[in-house]
Amino acid sequence: MALVELDSVDKGYYSSGEVTEVLKGLDLSADKGEMLVIMGPSGSGKTTLLNLLGGIDVPNGGRVTIDGEDISGYNAAKLSDFRRRKVGFIFQFYNLIPTLNAKENVELSLETVSKDRAANSAKAKKYLELVGLGDKMRNFPQELSGGEQQRVAIARALAKEPVLILADEPTGNLDGKRERSIMELMKELQAELGMTFFIVTHNHNLKKFADRVLELDDGRLQRGV
């Protein structure tokens, strides 16, 4: 059974009485534990697609099903609960809180799921060790390199143990060496934890890490090369 299913999804935005169509009758299926890279030019709808998968937005038509949940008609409260339970986000900009150390940044994200401080502390420690930052848990963001900050962001996304990880240009601010290191780490975690990754990017170097590459253009998906 597919973890992610999009059936005939339409998404457009209304402005000044006109509709700008972004996604048009989009169909997509992804299995548990799969890593997909979505490519396409600016304005092709990549971020809109991630927003629909992550329950940040809802389609105008069609159905979005994640882990057996049809979230297409969820209201804001249900979407918020869905995101807390099932989705982890990794962004190009790390969005770490500068006054919190690495462990506290991860713990803060876990507070949306559980108020058990001991359990949250243990999970934060576990996932920071998993991304190779066991010796830097007490470091603040300004004391970490760009690659290390991105590893904190990955630990923060993974620590909730979601079924789906959504990454928007996750290596956009990194040099080639750090980019390769981060993508190799994500592949290791994909294999070890069985999470499903959707990565949207302009960077063709990331294609070699994907199980499947899809091109999004003019609101439609096709298999990439």
KANORWO-V32752 format. One record per backbone hydrogen bond with DSSP energy under -1.0 kcal/mol. CO is the residue of the C=O (numbers start at 1). NH is the residue of the N-H. If there is no record, write none. Layout:
BEGIN
{{CO:NH} {CO:NH}}
END
This chain:
BEGIN
{{3:67} {4:30} {5:65} {6:28} {7:63} {9:26} {10:60} {10:61} {11:22} {11:23} {13:20} {15:18} {18:15} {20:13} {23:11} {26:9} {28:6} {30:3} {30:4} {31:34} {34:197} {35:211} {35:212} {36:199} {37:214} {38:201} {39:216} {41:44} {45:49} {46:50} {47:51} {48:52} {49:53} {50:54} {51:56} {51:57} {61:10} {63:7} {64:71} {65:5} {66:69} {69:66} {71:74} {75:79} {76:80} {77:81} {78:82} {79:83} {80:84} {81:85} {82:86} {83:87} {86:164} {88:166} {90:168} {97:100} {101:105} {102:106} {103:107} {104:108} {105:109} {106:110} {107:111} {110:113} {110:114} {115:117} {116:120} {117:121} {118:122} {119:123} {120:124} {121:125} {122:126} {123:127} {124:128} {125:129} {126:130} {127:131} {128:133} {129:132} {133:136} {136:139} {137:103} {139:102} {140:143} {141:144} {145:149} {146:150} {147:151} {148:152} {149:153} {150:154} {151:155} {152:156} {153:157} {154:158} {155:159} {158:161} {163:196} {164:88} {165:198} {166:90} {167:200} {169:172} {171:174} {175:179} {176:180} {177:181} {178:182} {179:183} {180:184} {181:185} {182:186} {183:187} {184:188} {185:189} {186:190} {187:191} {188:192} {189:193} {190:194} {196:165} {197:36} {198:167} {199:38} {200:169} {203:206} {204:207} {206:209} {207:210} {212:37} {213:224} {214:39} {215:222} {217:220} {219:24} {220:217} {222:215}}
END
